[in-house]
Amino acid sequence: MAKKYKISENNLQEFWGLFRSNKTPEKLQTIVNNDPVLQKLQSDLRKIHDKAADYLDKVKKDEPDIYQYLQKHGFVK
């Protein structure tokens, strides 16, 4: 049986920060720099992030109601 992990409320922001952060911690970045597979993944994630940002800019301009809904529920800042 796999172990169950719980994320406490005080660590919740830190947990989601792993997915939102644009700045990678220095120690983690050195690991990524030494591994070509991780470099490729980081590159792919940056492309996905840029594509999503462009899409959200378009939604913000064309569909302000949908953008406000996304903001209200914490999907965009």
N, C-alpha and C positions, 0 to 999 in steps of 0.2 A: 504494500500500500504506500502511495506517495505521501510525503509529509505535506501538511497544510500550513501555509504561511498566512499570517494576518498582518495587515498594515494598520497601524494605529493612527488615530486622527492627527497626532502631532507629526507624523512622518508622511502624511498624505501629500502635502505640497512638495516635499522632497521627491516622492515617488513620481508624481506627474511632471515634475521638473526634469526628470530624465528624458521625457518625451518631447518637452517643449524647448528645452534649452538650446540656444544657438551656439553657446560657448561650451566647448568640451573641456572638462578638467584636464590639467596638464599631464597627470600621470596616465590617464586613459588615452589621451592623444598620442603619447609616446608609444603605447602599445599598438594603437591603430597604425602609426607610421611604420612600425616594424613588420606589419602583416599585410601582404598584398590583397588578401581576401577581404579583410576589414576595410582597407582603403577603397575597394570597389563598392562595398556596401555603403560606406559613408558618402561616396560620390552619388550613388543611386538615391540615397535618402535626401541629399541636398537637391537633386533634380526634382524629386517628388514634392519637397517643401516649396521650391520655387514655383512649380506648376500650381500647387494649391493656393499659394499667395496670389498669383495672378488671377486665378478663378475667383477668389474672395474679393479682390479689388473690383472685378467685373460685377459680381453680385451686389457689392456695396453701391455701385453706381446705378445699375439697372433695376435692382429689386431691393430697395431700402427696407421694406417690411420683413423680408426673409433675413436680411443681415441683422436687423434689430432682434429678431427671434434667436438667431445664433448667438448674439451677444448676451441676451437675457439668460440663456441656458449655459453660458460659459464656454462656448466653442471658439469664440474669437474675443480678443480684448478690445 
